[in-house]
Amino acid sequence: MASDVALTWQPSLFDAGEPAVDGTFASIRRERLDSRSWVEVAPAWVRGADELFDALLEAVGWRQRNRWMYDQRVDEPRLTSSWKDADGVPIHPAIEAMRTALSTHYGVAFVSGGLNLYRDGRDSVAWHGDRIPEELTEPIVGIVSLGHARSFRLRPRGGGPSREFRMQRGDLLVTGGRCQREWEHSIPKVANAGPRLSITFRHTDPAPPPRSADDEAPFTPPDRG
């Protein structure tokens, strides 16, 4: 267990206030990975992201999982936790607001998810694919990023050219189509990075039919100066 976490990090001076989400999804843009897989990104989807980071750091029961590697058990280089809608009491009201907004926008009931804490640049996650129920042929997964910026990478399963998305404070990234089936993702180690926290949202019922091509605006990275 690692419930008590002490981190040194620098909150932004431009993102103060109570946490809130943009239920209009006005900034969201879609980028095609291939003919069957897509990613949508909504920059600064969560306002007051730094206050939420602080609140979750204290409220969540963080733990460090371990797994077998090279005939021995090793600690994962990150801390984790989870949430379920069935628990009845949200970890934080902002997570319930995110869950409700995402469920309405994508037409599926997001009912569970995970929280991952990358304490510094040494924390990471290697290339992998998530465990998704077989009946979900085209699952939708939402990821909200808090804290310092880190790169979220995607590549075809088994290897190939990767795509990189620079996740900033309060950004939302959503994977859809065959992305979770035919692509894998990672958070690479970096020489220097502040703490970053991600919140994931998952559903168990099948996703609705894909939206029309008219809804698929090209993704243009925002100018962050």
Solvent accessible surface area in square Angstrom, and as a share of the most:
residue,aa,sasa,rsa
1,M,180,0.81
2,A,29,0.22
3,S,54,0.35
4,D,140,0.73
5,V,26,0.15
6,A,102,0.79
7,L,43,0.21
8,T,132,0.77
9,W,40,0.14
10,Q,120,0.53
11,P,55,0.34
12,S,30,0.19
13,L,153,0.76
14,F,192,0.80
15,D,31,0.16
16,A,96,0.75
17,G,38,0.36
18,E,135,0.61
19,P,24,0.15
20,A,36,0.28
21,V,26,0.15
22,D,31,0.16
23,G,52,0.50
24,T,105,0.61
25,F,9,0.04
26,A,75,0.58
27,S,43,0.27
28,I,23,0.12
29,R,97,0.35
30,R,11,0.04
31,E,40,0.18
32,R,98,0.36
33,L,15,0.07
34,D,55,0.28
35,S,102,0.66
36,R,124,0.45
37,S,0,0.00
38,W,17,0.06
39,V,1,0.00
40,E,3,0.01
41,V,12,0.07
42,A,0,0.00
43,P,27,0.17
44,A,60,0.47
45,W,1,0.00
46,V,3,0.02
47,R,129,0.47
48,G,1,0.01
49,A,0,0.00
50,D,8,0.04
51,E,72,0.32
52,L,0,0.00
53,F,0,0.00
54,D,62,0.32
55,A,34,0.26
56,L,0,0.00
57,L,18,0.09
58,E,140,0.63
59,A,65,0.51
60,V,7,0.04
61,G,43,0.41
62,W,0,0.00
63,R,106,0.39
64,Q,57,0.25
65,R,86,0.31
66,N,74,0.38
67,R,94,0.34
68,W,159,0.56
69,M,67,0.30
70,Y,186,0.71
71,D,140,0.72
72,Q,103,0.46
73,R,132,0.48
74,V,46,0.26
75,D,88,0.45
76,E,23,0.10
77,P,43,0.27
78,R,27,0.10
79,L,3,0.02
80,T,4,0.02
81,S,24,0.15
82,S,74,0.48
83,W,16,0.06
84,K,121,0.51
85,D,57,0.29
86,A,98,0.76
87,D,97,0.50
88,G,62,0.60
89,V,124,0.72
90,P,63,0.39
91,I,54,0.27
92,H,36,0.16
93,P,98,0.62
94,A,6,0.05
95,I,5,0.02
96,E,60,0.27
97,A,43,0.33
98,M,0,0.00
99,R,39,0.14
100,T,69,0.40
101,A,14,0.11
102,L,0,0.00
103,S,22,0.14
104,T,110,0.64
105,H,64,0.28
106,Y,12,0.05
107,G,53,0.51
108,V,11,0.06
109,A,49,0.38
110,F,1,0.00
111,V,46,0.26
112,S,28,0.18
113,G,10,0.10
114,G,15,0.15
115,L,0,0.00
116,N,21,0.11
117,L,0,0.00
118,Y,4,0.01
119,R,71,0.26
120,D,38,0.20
121,G,4,0.04
122,R,181,0.66
123,D,7,0.04
124,S,10,0.07
125,V,24,0.14
126,A,67,0.52
127,W,77,0.27
128,H,56,0.25
129,G,25,0.24
130,D,28,0.14
131,R,242,0.88
132,I,23,0.11
133,P,57,0.36
134,E,157,0.71
135,E,113,0.51
136,L,4,0.02
137,T,84,0.49
138,E,71,0.32
139,P,2,0.01
140,I,12,0.06
141,V,3,0.01
142,G,0,0.00
143,I,13,0.07
144,V,0,0.00
145,S,0,0.00
146,L,0,0.00
147,G,0,0.00
148,H,45,0.20
149,A,24,0.18
150,R,3,0.01
151,S,7,0.05
152,F,8,0.03
153,R,82,0.30
154,L,1,0.01
155,R,59,0.21
156,P,43,0.27
157,R,107,0.39
158,G,80,0.77
159,G,29,0.27
160,G,44,0.42
161,P,121,0.76
162,S,56,0.36
163,R,75,0.27
164,E,95,0.42
165,F,13,0.05
166,R,135,0.49
167,M,3,0.01
168,Q,45,0.20
169,R,62,0.23
170,G,0,0.00
171,D,2,0.01
172,L,0,0.00
173,L,1,0.00
174,V,0,0.00
175,T,1,0.00
176,G,0,0.00
177,G,9,0.08
178,R,57,0.21
179,C,2,0.01
180,Q,6,0.03
181,R,59,0.22
182,E,49,0.22
183,W,19,0.07
184,E,19,0.09
185,H,17,0.08
186,S,5,0.03
187,I,5,0.03
188,P,30,0.19
189,K,124,0.52
190,V,55,0.32
191,A,116,0.90
192,N,140,0.72
193,A,24,0.19
194,G,19,0.19
195,P,3,0.02
196,R,3,0.01
197,L,0,0.00
198,S,4,0.02
199,I,0,0.00
200,T,12,0.07
201,F,0,0.00
202,R,65,0.24
203,H,7,0.03
204,T,76,0.44
205,D,85,0.44
206,P,93,0.58
207,A,30,0.23
208,P,61,0.38
209,P,116,0.73
210,P,100,0.63
211,R,84,0.31
212,S,66,0.42
213,A,83,0.64
214,D,138,0.72
215,D,75,0.39
216,E,41,0.19
217,A,42,0.33
218,P,109,0.69
219,F,43,0.18
220,T,98,0.57
221,P,93,0.59
222,P,58,0.37
223,D,139,0.72
224,R,109,0.40
225,G,111,1.07
